[in-house]
């Protein structure tokens, strides 16, 4: 029970930070909805961890529900890492193409822009 309370306090902290970021304009609407949903679902999983334990046990897993949730979370993080790496690679490629196009448009007598 103590661990659940601590986890819920952390989740509440992250939700308040999320709301502050949204008010400051640092977070778009869809991103806010995604992260708010994420933290609310995490809170529900924490509250119903005993039910998850029973479901995991009935499914034949030998570990507890929290272990299965952690395994799923790590798999999800790896998936997001791959997606971010792909997105960064595409952005890098687009920046390279844009830089080449801009350098070709500039004449030999024009000064280079200060960066």
DRENVEX-731631 format. One record per residue: x, y, z of N, C-alpha, C in turn; residue number from 1; residue in one letter. Coordinates in nm, 4 decimals. Each point is the difference from the previous one (the first is absolute). Example, Ala and Ser with C-alpha at 12.3 -4.5 7.8 and 13.67 -1.06 7.14 Angstrom:
2
1.3190;-0.5690;0.7800;-0.0890;0.1190;0.0000;0.0900;0.1200;0.0000;1;A
-0.0350;0.1050;-0.0720;0.0820;0.1190;0.0060;-0.0770;0.1090;0.0730;2;S
# end
This chain:
115
0.0812;-0.1196;0.0000;-0.0812;0.1196;0.0000;0.0858;0.1264;0.0000;1;X
0.1101;-0.0021;0.0747;0.0892;0.1147;0.0044;0.0636;0.0279;-0.1346;2;X
0.0362;-0.1071;-0.0707;0.0594;0.0175;-0.1320;-0.1012;0.0589;-0.0977;3;X
-0.1252;-0.0420;0.0125;-0.1039;0.0553;-0.0867;-0.0181;0.1496;0.0271;4;X
0.0021;0.0380;0.1256;-0.0161;0.1417;0.0350;0.1153;0.0823;-0.0554;5;X
0.1209;-0.0513;0.0125;0.1173;0.0719;-0.0531;-0.0096;0.0121;-0.1514;6;X
-0.0387;-0.1095;-0.0664;-0.0142;0.0031;-0.1454;-0.1068;0.0998;-0.0419;7;X
-0.1116;0.0032;0.0724;-0.1062;0.0948;-0.0335;0.0430;0.1443;0.0244;8;X
0.0818;0.0233;0.1012;0.0531;0.1348;0.0228;0.0905;0.0434;-0.1152;9;X
0.0844;-0.0922;-0.0471;0.0847;0.0314;-0.1149;-0.0850;0.0313;-0.1230;10;X
-0.1018;-0.0800;-0.0227;-0.0872;0.0216;-0.1156;-0.0714;0.1344;0.0128;11;X
-0.0469;0.0326;0.1176;-0.0634;0.1293;0.0221;0.0973;0.1145;-0.0261;12;X
0.1243;-0.0168;0.0430;0.1032;0.1007;-0.0264;0.0191;0.0196;-0.1504;13;X
0.0090;-0.1116;-0.0745;0.0205;0.0105;-0.1446;-0.1204;0.0634;-0.0688;14;X
-0.1201;-0.0287;0.0478;-0.1190;0.0607;-0.0595;-0.0022;0.1509;0.0256;15;X
0.0379;0.0429;0.1205;0.0039;0.1444;0.0266;0.1057;0.0685;-0.0856;16;X
0.1146;-0.0632;-0.0176;0.1039;0.0564;-0.0880;-0.0501;0.0083;-0.1439;17;X
-0.0741;-0.1007;-0.0408;-0.0565;-0.0030;-0.1342;-0.0968;0.1158;-0.0210;18;X
-0.0846;0.0251;0.0983;-0.0954;0.1108;-0.0084;0.0738;0.1340;-0.0052;19;X
0.1055;0.0144;0.0799;0.0785;0.1236;-0.0032;0.0648;0.0211;-0.1366;20;X
0.0526;-0.1059;-0.0596;0.0621;0.0112;-0.1325;-0.1038;0.0401;-0.1052;21;X
-0.1204;-0.0532;0.0130;-0.1067;0.0349;-0.0941;-0.0376;0.1475;0.0144;22;X
-0.0100;0.0493;0.1239;-0.0340;0.1408;0.0229;0.1065;0.0943;-0.0533;23;X
0.1255;-0.0405;0.0070;0.1106;0.0818;-0.0509;0.0092;-0.0037;-0.1516;24;X
-0.0728;-0.0908;-0.0623;0.0036;-0.0118;-0.1447;0.1141;-0.0854;-0.0510;25;X
0.0653;-0.0730;0.0891;0.1130;-0.0837;-0.0403;-0.0450;-0.1356;-0.0534;26;X
-0.1297;-0.0266;0.0075;-0.0521;-0.1303;-0.0394;-0.1220;0.0215;-0.0887;27;X
-0.0040;-0.0696;-0.1126;-0.1143;0.0121;-0.0900;-0.1194;-0.0763;0.0564;28;X
-0.1166;0.0268;-0.0552;-0.1222;-0.0660;0.0446;0.0050;-0.1513;-0.0112;29;X
0.0362;-0.0538;-0.1181;0.0067;-0.1457;-0.0129;0.1045;-0.0647;0.0918;30;X
0.1125;0.0662;0.0181;0.1028;-0.0544;0.0896;-0.0503;0.0004;0.1437;31;X
-0.0715;0.1071;0.0385;-0.0559;0.0070;0.1344;-0.0995;-0.1131;0.0238;32;X
-0.0881;-0.0231;-0.0964;-0.0996;-0.1071;0.0133;0.0691;-0.1352;0.0088;33;X
0.1033;-0.0219;-0.0821;0.0722;-0.1275;0.0024;0.0620;-0.0241;0.1370;34;X
0.0744;0.0988;0.0517;0.0702;-0.0187;0.1269;-0.0959;-0.0044;0.1179;35;X
-0.1075;0.0772;-0.0059;-0.0991;-0.0065;0.1069;-0.0646;-0.1388;0.0025;36;X
-0.0334;-0.0525;-0.1171;-0.0552;-0.1354;-0.0083;0.0997;-0.1020;0.0529;37;X
0.1259;0.0164;-0.0374;0.1043;-0.0918;0.0447;0.0063;-0.0054;0.1524;38;X
0.0043;0.1180;0.0638;0.0142;0.0039;0.1458;-0.1273;-0.0452;0.0702;39;X
-0.1162;0.0276;-0.0565;-0.1244;-0.0480;0.0594;-0.0088;-0.1522;-0.0080;40;X
0.0399;-0.0569;-0.1135;0.0019;-0.1464;-0.0127;0.1014;-0.0598;0.0965;41;X
0.1153;0.0646;0.0147;0.0996;-0.0483;0.0962;-0.0578;0.0007;0.1411;42;X
-0.0740;0.1042;0.0332;-0.0636;0.0077;0.1315;-0.1015;-0.1118;0.0197;43;X
-0.0797;-0.0274;-0.1035;-0.0966;-0.1100;0.0087;0.0697;-0.1346;0.0171;44;X
0.1105;-0.0192;-0.0702;0.0749;-0.1250;0.0136;0.0541;-0.0166;0.1415;45;X
0.0442;0.1093;0.0585;0.0504;-0.0059;0.1377;-0.1142;-0.0347;0.0968;46;X
-0.1150;0.0620;-0.0200;-0.1134;-0.0239;0.0898;-0.0495;-0.1445;-0.0112;47;X
-0.0025;-0.0536;-0.1206;-0.0536;-0.1339;-0.0212;0.1088;-0.1061;-0.0166;48;X
0.1136;0.0178;0.0661;0.1127;-0.0921;-0.0174;-0.0345;-0.1411;0.0476;49;X
-0.0820;-0.0144;0.1029;-0.0372;-0.1337;0.0487;-0.0834;-0.0744;-0.1042;50;X
-0.0879;0.0711;-0.0676;-0.0779;-0.0615;-0.1078;0.0914;-0.0417;-0.1141;51;X
0.0979;0.0815;-0.0288;0.0955;-0.0328;-0.1055;0.0805;-0.1236;0.0395;52;X
0.0359;-0.0099;0.1288;0.0694;-0.1195;0.0487;-0.0821;-0.1258;-0.0265;53;X
-0.1298;0.0069;0.0270;-0.0859;-0.1168;-0.0218;-0.0103;-0.0343;-0.1481;54;X
-0.0109;0.1026;-0.0845;-0.0096;-0.0235;-0.1446;0.1288;-0.0629;-0.0513;55;X
0.1139;0.0518;0.0451;0.1299;-0.0516;-0.0431;0.0169;-0.1444;0.0463;56;X
-0.0408;-0.0269;0.1232;0.0098;-0.1356;0.0532;-0.0904;-0.0955;-0.0776;57;X
-0.1211;0.0444;-0.0325;-0.0928;-0.0835;-0.0754;0.0497;-0.0251;-0.1420;58;X
0.0772;0.0951;-0.0532;0.0539;-0.0162;-0.1354;0.1204;-0.0938;-0.0031;59;X
0.0494;-0.0405;0.1193;0.1075;-0.0972;0.0043;0.1379;0.0579;0.0201;60;X
0.0096;0.1302;0.0228;0.1310;0.0598;0.0261;0.0398;-0.0289;0.1440;61;X
0.1283;-0.0222;0.0210;0.0458;-0.0327;0.1352;0.0334;0.1236;0.0830;62;X
0.0123;0.1149;-0.0635;0.0360;0.1216;0.0736;-0.1252;0.0786;0.0377;63;X
0.0200;0.1041;0.0777;-0.1131;0.0827;0.0430;-0.0400;0.0976;-0.1102;64;X
-0.1133;0.0643;0.0199;-0.0518;0.0940;-0.0995;0.0916;0.1183;-0.0217;65;X
0.0634;0.0460;0.1081;0.0885;0.1157;-0.0148;0.1198;-0.0330;-0.0881;66;X
0.0496;-0.1228;0.0096;0.1121;-0.0402;-0.0860;-0.0416;-0.0011;-0.1462;67;X
-0.1179;-0.0524;-0.0274;-0.0489;-0.0030;-0.1377;-0.0180;0.1427;-0.0519;68;X
-0.0539;0.0888;0.0845;-0.0161;0.1400;-0.0410;0.1350;0.0654;-0.0269;69;X
0.0990;-0.0313;0.0814;0.1341;0.0554;-0.0227;0.0598;-0.0516;-0.1305;70;X
-0.0196;-0.1291;-0.0284;0.0498;-0.0548;-0.1265;-0.0658;0.0708;-0.1185;71;X
-0.1310;0.0198;0.0096;-0.0707;0.0698;-0.1071;0.0472;0.1447;-0.0128;72;X
0.0260;0.0652;0.1128;0.0474;0.1381;-0.0034;0.1374;0.0097;-0.0658;73;X
0.0884;-0.0941;0.0318;0.1334;0.0013;-0.0613;-0.0114;-0.0249;-0.1505;74;X
-0.0852;-0.0926;-0.0393;-0.0201;-0.0257;-0.1434;-0.0545;0.1248;-0.0687;75;X
-0.0946;0.0696;0.0633;-0.0562;0.1227;-0.0548;0.1069;0.1087;-0.0134;76;X
0.0876;0.0109;0.0998;0.1074;0.0989;-0.0063;0.0964;-0.0290;-0.1147;77;X
0.0314;-0.1265;-0.0213;0.0855;-0.0341;-0.1138;-0.0679;0.0356;-0.1315;78;X
-0.1293;-0.0261;-0.0091;-0.0758;0.0346;-0.1203;0.0049;0.1509;-0.0243;79;X
-0.0253;0.0787;0.1061;0.0058;0.1456;-0.0143;0.1398;0.0483;-0.0364;80;X
0.1017;-0.0662;0.0533;0.1380;0.0364;-0.0326;0.0271;-0.0210;-0.1489;81;X
-0.0471;-0.1096;-0.0538;0.0187;-0.0264;-0.1434;-0.0737;0.1046;-0.0821;82;X
-0.1237;0.0314;0.0390;-0.0756;0.1023;-0.0730;0.0702;0.1351;0.0041;83;X
0.0534;0.0379;0.1163;0.0713;0.1272;0.0107;0.1263;0.0006;-0.0857;84;X
0.0726;-0.1097;-0.0012;0.1204;-0.0075;-0.0828;-0.0336;0.0132;-0.1476;85;X
-0.1088;-0.0614;-0.0429;-0.0425;0.0128;-0.1398;-0.0381;0.1437;-0.0304;86;X
-0.0751;0.0626;0.0903;-0.0415;0.1389;-0.0209;0.1209;0.0934;-0.0055;87;X
0.0974;-0.0210;0.0886;0.1214;0.0816;0.0004;0.0771;-0.0200;-0.1298;88;X
0.0060;-0.1224;-0.0476;0.0700;-0.0280;-0.1250;-0.0664;0.0720;-0.1176;89;X
-0.1318;-0.0024;-0.0032;-0.0726;0.0695;-0.1071;0.0228;0.1503;0.0089;90;X
-0.0057;0.0557;0.1213;0.0261;0.1437;0.0174;0.1420;0.0364;-0.0431;91;X
0.0965;-0.0837;0.0359;0.1385;0.0242;-0.0393;0.0136;0.0006;-0.1524;92;X
-0.0658;-0.0953;-0.0643;0.0038;-0.0060;-0.1463;-0.0640;0.1245;-0.0606;93;X
-0.1142;0.0427;0.0553;-0.0677;0.1187;-0.0521;0.0829;0.1267;0.0220;94;X
0.0660;0.0106;0.1126;0.0864;0.1156;0.0259;0.1160;0.0026;-0.0992;95;X
0.0565;-0.1155;-0.0285;0.1094;-0.0080;-0.0975;-0.0474;0.0436;-0.1381;96;X
-0.1171;-0.0464;-0.0414;-0.0543;0.0380;-0.1307;-0.0269;0.1503;-0.0046;97;X
-0.0581;0.0541;0.1061;-0.0295;0.1426;0.0060;0.1276;0.0832;-0.0025;98;X
0.1003;-0.0415;0.0746;0.1267;0.0722;0.0033;0.0662;0.0011;-0.1377;99;X
-0.0014;-0.1127;-0.0683;0.0583;-0.0065;-0.1349;-0.0757;0.0913;-0.0959;100;X
-0.1334;-0.0015;0.0098;-0.0806;0.0843;-0.0893;0.0272;0.1472;0.0266;101;X
0.0112;0.0386;0.1254;0.0277;0.1400;0.0326;0.1399;0.0416;-0.0451;102;X
0.0962;-0.0879;0.0134;0.1358;0.0365;-0.0414;0.0110;0.0113;-0.1514;103;X
-0.0802;-0.0755;-0.0728;0.0019;0.0098;-0.1462;-0.0673;0.1279;-0.0484;104;X
-0.0976;0.0508;0.0748;-0.0713;0.1214;-0.0382;0.0832;0.1246;0.0239;105;X
0.0916;-0.0041;0.0957;0.0806;0.1156;0.0349;0.1096;0.0173;-0.1069;106;X
0.0163;0.1200;-0.0429;0.1027;0.0281;-0.0993;0.1384;0.0051;0.0637;107;X
0.1061;0.0003;-0.0825;0.1353;0.0009;0.0545;0.0358;0.1307;0.0694;108;X
-0.0665;0.1125;-0.0356;0.0324;0.1296;0.0610;-0.0776;0.0275;0.1282;109;X
-0.1015;-0.0803;0.0296;-0.0796;0.0235;0.1196;0.0729;-0.0497;0.1226;110;X
-0.0097;0.0756;0.1096;0.0646;-0.0451;0.1223;-0.0750;-0.1174;0.0622;111;X
0.0742;-0.0788;0.0738;-0.0626;-0.1123;0.0694;-0.0778;0.0539;0.1195;112;X
-0.1180;-0.0597;0.0263;-0.0768;0.0474;0.1134;0.0663;-0.0394;0.1313;113;X
-0.0168;0.0891;0.0996;0.0554;-0.0307;0.1336;-0.0910;-0.0997;0.0681;114;X
0.0581;-0.1038;0.0542;-0.0815;-0.1009;0.0696;0.0259;0.0062;0.1440;115;X
# end
